[in-house]
């Protein structure tokens, strides 16, 4: 009895309860990763049948710790697939193949994902174009311009329902059909660069990727032959057309060198620390 009385006094005359006055907490398993809508630079100018055809936005999830694992995967980094796997994971609509997206749309997804994960400030190393001094500089990822690939004033460019563009080369008179590059093209060029000298045939390599056909011939043999033997005037014209039709999210900021005070509008460099900002 004495032991029971001591226990009663210690408990204030009440039996211990594990549920009394404990607030009810939400089940962590019910947590849903938030998402956001990203404006597409392409405005959905994809071929008929593409999931994003006619769509000017895409819904992506916020980055998670699992997504950070992707960016540190040695096997994916070695194969050059880490960024593509990240984009695919972030896209809510799983019917969309991340590799089929134009590079500009992929850039928009990457930049918005990074900003939502770590904030708009991006601090990285920059080399001054004037004095060559390397210093830390902070760029604002919210300070961007959207280019829709539609600045075609003065150019005779025909847009097709297949998401391609037709132009006539000024000297040869050959009709060229071109398209913006996609994730498939980027990954293919990356794989090719791992086995060959990346400094060789840069101009023709890129032309062979963004060219769909010449004069209605769409086989790779014809494309390769024309690109290799195209006169410089036509080559320069075609590369300029490619830039004009390629939508993109352009990130630039005013860089002021802390060493020599040189000022210059600079495209934001994407270094290895883009997804791993200093804490």
C-alpha positions as a Markdown table, in Angstrom:
| # | Residue | x | y | z |
|---|---|---|---|---|
| 1 | Unk | 0.0 | 0.0 | 0.0 |
| 2 | Unk | 2.8 | 2.3 | 0.8 |
| 3 | Unk | 4.3 | 1.9 | -2.6 |
| 4 | Unk | 1.0 | 2.5 | -4.3 |
| 5 | Unk | 0.5 | 5.7 | -2.3 |
| 6 | Unk | 3.9 | 7.0 | -3.3 |
| 7 | Unk | 3.1 | 6.4 | -6.9 |
| 8 | Unk | -0.2 | 8.2 | -6.5 |
| 9 | Unk | 1.5 | 11.2 | -5.1 |
| 10 | Unk | 4.1 | 11.3 | -7.9 |
| 11 | Unk | 1.4 | 11.1 | -10.5 |
| 12 | Unk | -0.8 | 13.6 | -8.9 |
| 13 | Unk | -3.4 | 11.0 | -8.3 |
| 14 | Unk | -3.8 | 10.2 | -12.0 |
| 15 | Unk | -2.6 | 7.3 | -14.1 |
| 16 | Unk | -0.1 | 8.2 | -16.9 |
| 17 | Unk | -1.6 | 8.6 | -20.3 |
| 18 | Unk | 0.2 | 8.6 | -23.7 |
| 19 | Unk | -2.7 | 10.3 | -25.5 |
| 20 | Unk | -4.0 | 12.8 | -23.0 |
| 21 | Unk | -3.4 | 16.5 | -24.2 |
| 22 | Unk | -1.2 | 15.3 | -27.1 |
| 23 | Unk | -1.9 | 17.4 | -30.2 |
| 24 | Unk | -2.9 | 15.3 | -33.3 |
| 25 | Unk | -0.1 | 15.6 | -35.9 |
| 26 | Unk | -0.6 | 15.1 | -39.7 |
| 27 | Unk | 0.8 | 11.8 | -41.0 |
| 28 | Unk | 4.2 | 12.6 | -42.6 |
| 29 | Unk | 3.3 | 9.9 | -45.2 |
| 30 | Unk | 0.5 | 12.2 | -46.5 |
| 31 | Unk | 2.9 | 15.0 | -47.4 |
| 32 | Unk | 2.6 | 15.9 | -51.1 |
| 33 | Unk | 5.6 | 17.6 | -52.8 |
| 34 | Unk | 4.5 | 21.0 | -54.0 |
| 35 | Unk | 4.7 | 21.9 | -57.7 |
| 36 | Unk | 5.0 | 25.0 | -59.8 |
| 37 | Unk | 4.1 | 26.0 | -63.4 |
| 38 | Unk | 7.0 | 27.0 | -65.6 |
| 39 | Unk | 6.5 | 29.2 | -68.7 |
| 40 | Unk | 7.9 | 27.5 | -71.8 |
| 41 | Unk | 10.1 | 29.7 | -74.1 |
| 42 | Unk | 8.8 | 27.6 | -77.0 |
| 43 | Unk | 5.2 | 28.5 | -76.3 |
| 44 | Unk | 4.4 | 24.9 | -77.2 |
| 45 | Unk | 5.6 | 25.0 | -80.8 |
| 46 | Unk | 6.0 | 21.3 | -80.9 |
| 47 | Unk | 5.0 | 18.9 | -83.6 |
| 48 | Unk | 1.4 | 17.6 | -83.7 |
| 49 | Unk | 1.0 | 14.7 | -81.3 |
| 50 | Unk | 3.7 | 15.9 | -78.8 |
| 51 | Unk | 2.2 | 16.2 | -75.3 |
| 52 | Unk | 3.3 | 19.9 | -75.1 |
| 53 | Unk | 2.0 | 20.9 | -78.5 |
| 54 | Unk | 0.1 | 24.2 | -78.0 |
| 55 | Unk | 1.0 | 24.3 | -74.3 |
| 56 | Unk | 2.8 | 27.4 | -73.0 |
| 57 | Unk | 3.5 | 26.0 | -69.5 |
| 58 | Unk | 4.7 | 22.8 | -67.9 |
| 59 | Unk | 4.1 | 21.7 | -64.3 |
| 60 | Unk | 7.1 | 20.5 | -62.3 |
| 61 | Unk | 7.7 | 19.4 | -58.8 |
| 62 | Unk | 9.9 | 21.1 | -56.3 |
| 63 | Unk | 13.3 | 19.4 | -55.9 |
| 64 | Unk | 13.6 | 16.8 | -53.2 |
| 65 | Unk | 16.5 | 15.2 | -51.4 |
| 66 | Unk | 16.1 | 12.2 | -53.7 |
| 67 | Unk | 16.6 | 14.6 | -56.7 |
| 68 | Unk | 19.8 | 15.8 | -55.0 |
| 69 | Unk | 20.9 | 12.2 | -55.0 |
| 70 | Unk | 20.6 | 12.1 | -58.8 |
| 71 | Unk | 23.0 | 15.0 | -59.1 |
| 72 | Unk | 25.6 | 13.2 | -57.1 |
| 73 | Unk | 25.2 | 9.8 | -58.9 |
| 74 | Unk | 28.7 | 8.9 | -60.3 |
| 75 | Unk | 27.2 | 6.6 | -62.9 |
| 76 | Unk | 24.8 | 9.2 | -64.2 |
| 77 | Unk | 27.4 | 12.0 | -64.1 |
| 78 | Unk | 29.8 | 9.8 | -66.0 |
| 79 | Unk | 27.2 | 9.0 | -68.7 |
| 80 | Unk | 26.1 | 12.7 | -68.8 |
| 81 | Unk | 22.6 | 11.7 | -67.9 |
| 82 | Unk | 22.2 | 13.4 | -64.4 |
| 83 | Unk | 20.5 | 16.6 | -65.6 |
| 84 | Unk | 18.2 | 14.7 | -68.0 |
| 85 | Unk | 17.2 | 12.3 | -65.2 |
| 86 | Unk | 16.6 | 15.2 | -62.9 |
| 87 | Unk | 14.3 | 17.0 | -65.5 |
| 88 | Unk | 12.4 | 13.7 | -66.0 |
| 89 | Unk | 11.8 | 13.3 | -62.3 |
| 90 | Unk | 10.6 | 16.9 | -61.9 |
| 91 | Unk | 8.0 | 16.8 | -64.7 |
| 92 | Unk | 4.6 | 15.9 | -63.3 |
| 93 | Unk | 3.1 | 14.5 | -66.5 |
| 94 | Unk | 5.0 | 11.3 | -67.0 |
| 95 | Unk | 3.8 | 11.0 | -70.6 |
| 96 | Unk | 6.3 | 13.7 | -71.4 |
| 97 | Unk | 9.8 | 12.5 | -72.4 |
| 98 | Unk | 12.3 | 15.0 | -71.1 |
| 99 | Unk | 14.6 | 14.2 | -74.0 |
| 100 | Unk | 12.0 | 15.4 | -76.5 |
| 101 | Unk | 11.9 | 18.9 | -75.0 |
| 102 | Unk | 13.7 | 21.8 | -76.8 |
| 103 | Unk | 16.9 | 22.9 | -75.0 |
| 104 | Unk | 15.4 | 26.3 | -74.2 |
| 105 | Unk | 12.5 | 24.6 | -72.4 |
| 106 | Unk | 14.8 | 22.3 | -70.6 |
| 107 | Unk | 16.9 | 25.3 | -69.5 |
| 108 | Unk | 13.7 | 27.0 | -68.1 |
| 109 | Unk | 12.9 | 23.9 | -66.1 |
| 110 | Unk | 16.4 | 23.7 | -64.7 |
| 111 | Unk | 16.6 | 27.3 | -63.7 |
| 112 | Unk | 13.2 | 27.4 | -62.0 |
| 113 | Unk | 13.9 | 24.1 | -60.2 |
| 114 | Unk | 17.2 | 25.5 | -58.9 |
| 115 | Unk | 15.7 | 28.8 | -57.8 |
| 116 | Unk | 12.8 | 27.1 | -55.9 |
| 117 | Unk | 15.3 | 24.8 | -54.2 |
| 118 | Unk | 18.0 | 27.2 | -53.2 |
| 119 | Unk | 16.8 | 30.7 | -53.9 |
| 120 | Unk | 17.3 | 33.2 | -56.7 |
| 121 | Unk | 20.8 | 34.2 | -55.7 |
| 122 | Unk | 23.5 | 32.3 | -57.5 |
| 123 | Unk | 27.0 | 33.0 | -56.3 |
| 124 | Unk | 29.8 | 31.6 | -58.4 |
| 125 | Unk | 33.3 | 32.3 | -59.7 |
| 126 | Unk | 33.6 | 34.7 | -62.6 |
| 127 | Unk | 36.7 | 35.7 | -64.6 |
| 128 | Unk | 36.8 | 39.3 | -65.6 |
| 129 | Unk | 36.9 | 39.7 | -69.4 |
| 130 | Unk | 39.1 | 42.8 | -69.0 |
| 131 | Unk | 41.8 | 42.1 | -66.4 |
| 132 | Unk | 41.4 | 38.3 | -66.1 |
| 133 | Unk | 41.0 | 38.4 | -62.3 |
| 134 | Unk | 38.7 | 35.6 | -60.9 |
| 135 | Unk | 36.3 | 36.6 | -58.2 |
| 136 | Unk | 33.1 | 35.6 | -56.6 |
| 137 | Unk | 30.0 | 37.2 | -58.0 |
| 138 | Unk | 26.3 | 36.9 | -57.2 |
| 139 | Unk | 23.7 | 36.7 | -60.0 |
| 140 | Unk | 20.0 | 37.0 | -59.8 |
| 141 | Unk | 18.2 | 34.0 | -61.4 |
| 142 | Unk | 15.0 | 35.9 | -61.4 |
| 143 | Unk | 16.5 | 38.4 | -63.8 |
| 144 | Unk | 15.9 | 36.6 | -67.1 |
| 145 | Unk | 14.4 | 37.3 | -70.5 |
| 146 | Unk | 12.2 | 34.9 | -72.4 |
| 147 | Unk | 13.0 | 34.5 | -76.1 |
| 148 | Unk | 10.3 | 32.6 | -78.1 |
| 149 | Unk | 12.2 | 32.0 | -81.2 |
| 150 | Unk | 10.0 | 34.4 | -83.2 |
| 151 | Unk | 12.3 | 37.3 | -84.1 |
| 152 | Unk | 12.0 | 36.5 | -87.8 |
| 153 | Unk | 11.5 | 40.1 | -89.1 |
| 154 | Unk | 13.0 | 40.4 | -92.6 |
| 155 | Unk | 13.6 | 36.7 | -92.9 |
| 156 | Unk | 11.6 | 34.5 | -95.2 |
| 157 | Unk | 11.0 | 31.5 | -92.9 |
| 158 | Unk | 8.1 | 29.1 | -93.2 |
| 159 | Unk | 6.9 | 27.3 | -90.1 |
| 160 | Unk | 5.5 | 23.8 | -90.6 |
| 161 | Unk | 3.0 | 21.7 | -88.6 |
| 162 | Unk | 5.9 | 19.3 | -87.8 |
| 163 | Unk | 7.5 | 22.0 | -85.7 |
| 164 | Unk | 10.2 | 22.6 | -88.3 |
| 165 | Unk | 11.2 | 25.7 | -90.3 |
| 166 | Unk | 12.0 | 26.0 | -94.0 |
| 167 | Unk | 14.3 | 28.6 | -95.6 |
| 168 | Unk | 16.1 | 29.0 | -98.9 |
| 169 | Unk | 19.8 | 29.3 | -98.8 |
| 170 | Unk | 20.9 | 32.6 | -100.4 |
| 171 | Unk | 23.7 | 31.3 | -102.7 |
| 172 | Unk | 22.9 | 27.7 | -103.7 |
| 173 | Unk | 19.1 | 28.2 | -103.6 |
| 174 | Unk | 18.7 | 24.9 | -101.8 |
| 175 | Unk | 15.7 | 24.7 | -99.5 |
| 176 | Unk | 16.8 | 23.7 | -96.0 |
| 177 | Unk | 14.5 | 22.4 | -93.3 |
| 178 | Unk | 15.7 | 22.9 | -89.7 |
| 179 | Unk | 14.5 | 22.6 | -86.1 |
| 180 | Unk | 15.5 | 23.6 | -82.6 |
| 181 | Unk | 17.8 | 21.1 | -80.8 |
| 182 | Unk | 16.2 | 18.8 | -78.2 |
| 183 | Unk | 17.5 | 16.8 | -75.3 |
| 184 | Unk | 18.0 | 13.8 | -77.6 |
| 185 | Unk | 20.4 | 16.0 | -79.7 |
| 186 | Unk | 22.2 | 17.3 | -76.6 |
| 187 | Unk | 22.8 | 13.8 | -75.2 |
| 188 | Unk | 23.9 | 12.4 | -78.6 |
| 189 | Unk | 26.4 | 15.2 | -79.0 |
| 190 | Unk | 27.6 | 14.7 | -75.4 |
| 191 | Unk | 28.2 | 10.9 | -76.1 |
| 192 | Unk | 30.0 | 11.7 | -79.3 |
| 193 | Unk | 32.3 | 14.2 | -77.5 |
| 194 | Unk | 33.4 | 11.5 | -75.1 |
| 195 | Unk | 34.7 | 9.3 | -77.9 |
| 196 | Unk | 36.1 | 12.0 | -80.3 |
| 197 | Unk | 38.0 | 15.3 | -80.2 |
| 198 | Unk | 35.4 | 17.9 | -79.3 |
| 199 | Unk | 37.3 | 20.6 | -81.1 |
| 200 | Unk | 37.0 | 19.0 | -84.5 |
| 201 | Unk | 34.2 | 19.8 | -87.0 |
| 202 | Unk | 32.2 | 21.8 | -84.5 |
| 203 | Unk | 30.3 | 23.7 | -87.2 |
| 204 | Unk | 29.2 | 20.8 | -89.4 |
| 205 | Unk | 28.5 | 18.6 | -86.3 |
| 206 | Unk | 25.9 | 21.1 | -85.0 |
| 207 | Unk | 24.4 | 21.7 | -88.5 |
| 208 | Unk | 23.9 | 17.9 | -89.0 |
| 209 | Unk | 21.9 | 17.9 | -85.7 |
| 210 | Unk | 19.6 | 20.8 | -86.3 |
| 211 | Unk | 19.0 | 20.1 | -90.0 |
| 212 | Unk | 16.0 | 18.0 | -90.9 |
| 213 | Unk | 16.5 | 17.8 | -94.7 |
| 214 | Unk | 17.5 | 19.5 | -97.9 |
| 215 | Unk | 15.1 | 19.9 | -100.9 |
| 216 | Unk | 12.8 | 17.3 | -99.4 |
| 217 | Unk | 15.5 | 14.7 | -98.9 |
| 218 | Unk | 15.5 | 13.7 | -95.2 |
| 219 | Unk | 18.1 | 10.8 | -95.1 |
| 220 | Unk | 21.2 | 11.4 | -93.0 |
| 221 | Unk | 23.5 | 10.6 | -96.0 |
| 222 | Unk | 22.1 | 13.6 | -97.9 |
| 223 | Unk | 22.2 | 15.9 | -94.8 |
| 224 | Unk | 25.8 | 15.0 | -94.1 |
| 225 | Unk | 26.9 | 15.6 | -97.7 |
| 226 | Unk | 25.3 | 19.0 | -98.0 |
| 227 | Unk | 26.5 | 20.2 | -94.6 |
| 228 | Unk | 30.1 | 19.1 | -95.4 |
| 229 | Unk | 30.1 | 20.8 | -98.8 |
| 230 | Unk | 28.0 | 23.9 | -98.2 |
| 231 | Unk | 29.7 | 27.2 | -99.1 |
| 232 | Unk | 30.5 | 29.4 | -96.2 |
| 233 | Unk | 27.9 | 32.1 | -97.1 |
| 234 | Unk | 25.1 | 29.5 | -96.9 |
| 235 | Unk | 26.5 | 27.9 | -93.8 |
| 236 | Unk | 26.7 | 31.2 | -92.0 |
| 237 | Unk | 23.1 | 32.0 | -93.1 |
| 238 | Unk | 21.8 | 28.7 | -91.9 |
| 239 | Unk | 23.5 | 28.9 | -88.5 |
| 240 | Unk | 21.9 | 32.3 | -88.0 |
| 241 | Unk | 18.5 | 30.9 | -88.9 |
| 242 | Unk | 19.0 | 28.2 | -86.3 |
| 243 | Unk | 19.7 | 30.9 | -83.6 |
| 244 | Unk | 16.6 | 32.8 | -84.6 |
| 245 | Unk | 14.2 | 29.9 | -84.4 |
| 246 | Unk | 15.6 | 28.5 | -81.1 |
| 247 | Unk | 13.6 | 29.5 | -78.1 |
| 248 | Unk | 15.4 | 30.0 | -74.9 |
| 249 | Unk | 15.5 | 31.5 | -71.4 |
| 250 | Unk | 18.3 | 34.1 | -71.4 |
| 251 | Unk | 20.0 | 34.8 | -68.1 |
| 252 | Unk | 22.2 | 37.8 | -68.0 |
| 253 | Unk | 23.3 | 40.3 | -65.4 |
| 254 | Unk | 25.5 | 43.4 | -65.1 |
| 255 | Unk | 28.9 | 42.2 | -64.0 |
| 256 | Unk | 31.2 | 44.7 | -62.2 |
| 257 | Unk | 34.7 | 43.5 | -61.6 |
| 258 | Unk | 35.7 | 44.2 | -58.0 |
| 259 | Unk | 39.4 | 44.4 | -59.1 |
| 260 | Unk | 39.3 | 46.8 | -62.1 |
| 261 | Unk | 35.7 | 48.0 | -62.0 |
| 262 | Unk | 35.1 | 46.9 | -65.6 |
| 263 | Unk | 31.4 | 46.7 | -66.3 |
| 264 | Unk | 29.8 | 44.3 | -68.8 |
| 265 | Unk | 26.5 | 42.6 | -69.4 |
| 266 | Unk | 27.4 | 38.9 | -68.9 |
| 267 | Unk | 25.5 | 35.7 | -69.6 |
| 268 | Unk | 25.3 | 33.8 | -66.3 |
| 269 | Unk | 27.8 | 31.0 | -66.3 |
| 270 | Unk | 26.6 | 27.6 | -65.2 |
| 271 | Unk | 29.4 | 26.1 | -63.2 |
| 272 | Unk | 29.6 | 22.9 | -61.2 |
| 273 | Unk | 28.2 | 24.8 | -58.1 |
| 274 | Unk | 24.9 | 25.7 | -59.8 |
| 275 | Unk | 23.0 | 23.1 | -57.9 |
| 276 | Unk | 25.3 | 23.1 | -54.9 |
| 277 | Unk | 25.4 | 26.7 | -53.6 |
| 278 | Unk | 27.5 | 27.7 | -50.6 |
| 279 | Unk | 25.7 | 27.3 | -47.3 |
